[in-house]
């Protein structure tokens, strides 16, 4: 359960919805998990941005019409996420 990590890193509560595969029984790359996220957010897929780190796991979001950005794994922990935050901030 990632909630402990989210709380310790100060990320808990900074998002509008959460979908944990162990709770919903669907795992990436199954597009159903991305569809469920869109449903929980109450938005159509084409209005969302999926930021992931592997095409194999996260590319299925694009099949639903979600804008999808794959960040390469790089040294450090953010892998370019700060750039994404500047774009959408």
Phi and psi restraints in degrees (value plus and minus 20) as a CYANA .aco file:
   2 UNK   PHI     -97.9   -57.9
   2 UNK   PSI     -21.0    19.0
   3 UNK   PHI     -80.2   -40.2
   3 UNK   PSI     -55.5   -15.5
   4 UNK   PHI     -82.9   -42.9
   4 UNK   PSI     -62.9   -22.9
   5 UNK   PHI     -85.6   -45.6
   5 UNK   PSI     -62.5   -22.5
   6 UNK   PHI     -80.9   -40.9
   6 UNK   PSI     -60.1   -20.1
   7 UNK   PHI     -88.3   -48.3
   7 UNK   PSI     -65.4   -25.4
   8 UNK   PHI     -85.1   -45.1
   8 UNK   PSI     -50.6   -10.6
   9 UNK   PHI    -112.4   -72.4
   9 UNK   PSI     -18.9    21.1
  10 UNK   PHI      59.7    99.7
  10 UNK   PSI      -7.0    33.0
  11 UNK   PHI    -111.7   -71.7
  11 UNK   PSI     -38.2     1.8
  12 UNK   PHI     -78.6   -38.6
  12 UNK   PSI     112.0   152.0
  13 UNK   PHI      66.0   106.0
  13 UNK   PSI     -21.5    18.5
  14 UNK   PHI    -111.1   -71.1
  14 UNK   PSI     -11.2    28.8
  15 UNK   PHI    -152.8  -112.8
  15 UNK   PSI     142.3   182.3
  16 UNK   PHI    -111.9   -71.9
  16 UNK   PSI     -40.3    -0.3
  17 UNK   PHI    -176.5  -136.5
  17 UNK   PSI     140.5   180.5
  18 UNK   PHI    -157.6  -117.6
  18 UNK   PSI     125.7   165.7
  19 UNK   PHI    -155.7  -115.7
  19 UNK   PSI      90.8   130.8
  20 UNK   PHI    -125.9   -85.9
  20 UNK   PSI     104.4   144.4
  21 UNK   PHI     -77.2   -37.2
  21 UNK   PSI     -55.7   -15.7
  22 UNK   PHI     -87.4   -47.4
  22 UNK   PSI     -40.6    -0.6
  23 UNK   PHI    -110.4   -70.4
  23 UNK   PSI     -53.7   -13.7
  24 UNK   PHI    -119.9   -79.9
  24 UNK   PSI     -30.1     9.9
  25 UNK   PHI      53.6    93.6
  25 UNK   PSI       1.1    41.1
  26 UNK   PHI    -150.3  -110.3
  26 UNK   PSI     115.3   155.3
  27 UNK   PHI    -143.4  -103.4
  27 UNK   PSI     122.4   162.4
  28 UNK   PHI     -77.9   -37.9
  28 UNK   PSI     120.5   160.5
  29 UNK   PHI    -115.0   -75.0
  29 UNK   PSI      -5.5    34.5
  30 UNK   PHI     -77.8   -37.8
  30 UNK   PSI     100.8   140.8
  31 UNK   PHI     -80.4   -40.4
  31 UNK   PSI     -37.5     2.5
  32 UNK   PHI     -81.3   -41.3
  32 UNK   PSI     -51.2   -11.2
  33 UNK   PHI     -90.2   -50.2
  33 UNK   PSI     -54.5   -14.5
  34 UNK   PHI     -92.0   -52.0
  34 UNK   PSI     -57.6   -17.6
  35 UNK   PHI     -83.9   -43.9
  35 UNK   PSI     -59.2   -19.2
  36 UNK   PHI     -85.5   -45.5
  36 UNK   PSI     -59.6   -19.6
  37 UNK   PHI     -81.1   -41.1
  37 UNK   PSI     -64.6   -24.6
  38 UNK   PHI     -81.1   -41.1
  38 UNK   PSI     -62.7   -22.7
  39 UNK   PHI     -81.5   -41.5
  39 UNK   PSI     -65.5   -25.5
  40 UNK   PHI     -85.7   -45.7
  40 UNK   PSI     -49.7    -9.7
  41 UNK   PHI    -100.7   -60.7
  41 UNK   PSI     -35.5     4.5
  42 UNK   PHI      52.0    92.0
  42 UNK   PSI       9.6    49.6
  43 UNK   PHI    -150.7  -110.7
  43 UNK   PSI     130.7   170.7
  44 UNK   PHI     -91.0   -51.0
  44 UNK   PSI     130.6   170.6
  45 UNK   PHI     -74.5   -34.5
  45 UNK   PSI     -57.4   -17.4
  46 UNK   PHI     -88.3   -48.3
  46 UNK   PSI     -29.8    10.2
  47 UNK   PHI    -116.2   -76.2
  47 UNK   PSI     -18.6    21.4
  48 UNK   PHI    -128.4   -88.4
  48 UNK   PSI     139.6   179.6
  49 UNK   PHI    -141.2  -101.2
  49 UNK   PSI     101.2   141.2
  50 UNK   PHI    -118.3   -78.3
  50 UNK   PSI     102.5   142.5
  51 UNK   PHI    -132.1   -92.1
  51 UNK   PSI      99.5   139.5
  52 UNK   PHI    -155.4  -115.4
  52 UNK   PSI    -193.2  -153.2
  53 UNK   PHI    -144.9  -104.9
  53 UNK   PSI     -22.2    17.8
  54 UNK   PHI    -162.8  -122.8
  54 UNK   PSI     116.2   156.2
  55 UNK   PHI     -82.7   -42.7
  55 UNK   PSI     -60.9   -20.9
  56 UNK   PHI     -80.1   -40.1
  56 UNK   PSI     -61.3   -21.3
  57 UNK   PHI    -107.8   -67.8
  57 UNK   PSI     -57.4   -17.4
  58 UNK   PHI    -126.0   -86.0
  58 UNK   PSI     -32.1     7.9
  59 UNK   PHI     -85.4   -45.4
  59 UNK   PSI     -42.4    -2.4
  60 UNK   PHI     -81.6   -41.6
  60 UNK   PSI     -44.3    -4.3
  61 UNK   PHI     -80.6   -40.6
  61 UNK   PSI     -56.1   -16.1
  62 UNK   PHI     -84.4   -44.4
  62 UNK   PSI     -50.5   -10.5
  63 UNK   PHI     -87.2   -47.2
  63 UNK   PSI     -40.1    -0.1
  64 UNK   PHI    -109.8   -69.8
  64 UNK   PSI     -23.9    16.1
  65 UNK   PHI      75.7   115.7
  65 UNK   PSI     -14.9    25.1
  66 UNK   PHI     -95.9   -55.9
  66 UNK   PSI     114.2   154.2
  67 UNK   PHI     -82.4   -42.4
  67 UNK   PSI     114.2   154.2
  68 UNK   PHI    -151.6  -111.6
  68 UNK   PSI     106.8   146.8
  69 UNK   PHI    -139.9   -99.9
  69 UNK   PSI     101.2   141.2
  70 UNK   PHI    -122.6   -82.6
  70 UNK   PSI      98.1   138.1
  71 UNK   PHI    -114.4   -74.4
  71 UNK   PSI     113.1   153.1
  72 UNK   PHI     -90.8   -50.8
  72 UNK   PSI     130.4   170.4
  73 UNK   PHI     -90.8   -50.8
  73 UNK   PSI     109.0   149.0
  74 UNK   PHI    -154.7  -114.7
  74 UNK   PSI     147.8   187.8
  75 UNK   PHI     -80.5   -40.5
  75 UNK   PSI     128.8   168.8
  76 UNK   PHI      74.1   114.1
  76 UNK   PSI    -193.8  -153.8
  77 UNK   PHI    -126.6   -86.6
  77 UNK   PSI     -32.4     7.6
  78 UNK   PHI    -117.6   -77.6
  78 UNK   PSI     -44.6    -4.6
  79 UNK   PHI      33.1    73.1
  79 UNK   PSI      10.4    50.4
  80 UNK   PHI      74.9   114.9
  80 UNK   PSI     -15.5    24.5
  81 UNK   PHI     -81.1   -41.1
  81 UNK   PSI     -50.8   -10.8
  82 UNK   PHI     -82.1   -42.1
  82 UNK   PSI     -51.4   -11.4
  83 UNK   PHI     -86.1   -46.1
  83 UNK   PSI     -61.1   -21.1
  84 UNK   PHI     -83.2   -43.2
  84 UNK   PSI     -62.8   -22.8
  85 UNK   PHI     -82.7   -42.7
  85 UNK   PSI     -54.8   -14.8
  86 UNK   PHI     -87.4   -47.4
  86 UNK   PSI     -58.2   -18.2
  87 UNK   PHI     -86.9   -46.9
  87 UNK   PSI     -60.9   -20.9
  88 UNK   PHI    -118.8   -78.8
  88 UNK   PSI     -31.8     8.2
